[in-house]
Amino acid sequence: MQIPKGVEIRTVDGFQGQDKTIILISLARSNIDHEIGFLVNEQRMNVLLTRAKCAMIVFGNKVTLSANALWKEWIDSVPNVSSDIYKNECLVATPSNNNRSSVQQ
């Protein structure tokens, strides 16, 4: 697989001390025991969630992650893309080419 220019793939530890414009995070933990492994470490969670300058997309199992109090608090605080908070605070109106207002994420 060839990685496109400008795209970096790293573990959480590899992003320590770096910021990126957009970050996609995969939290590969999903099990019936709700065990989240190293994701329980607050320092790693801090690195994960503070590296994005403009946007962050997190992929993960909500049920498994929510079994941990800290992750549950974070999940509950993040607006869903269909929520009013997201629509009102995360979308911005920008002028379009035909002088009509458009919405940009």
Buried (B, 14 or more C-beta within 10 A) or exposed (E): EEEEEEEEEEEBEEBEEEEBEEBEBEBEBBEEEBEBEEBEBEEBBEBBBEBBEEEBEBEBBEEBBBBBEBBEEBBEEEEEEEEEEBEEEEEEEEEEEEEEEEEEE
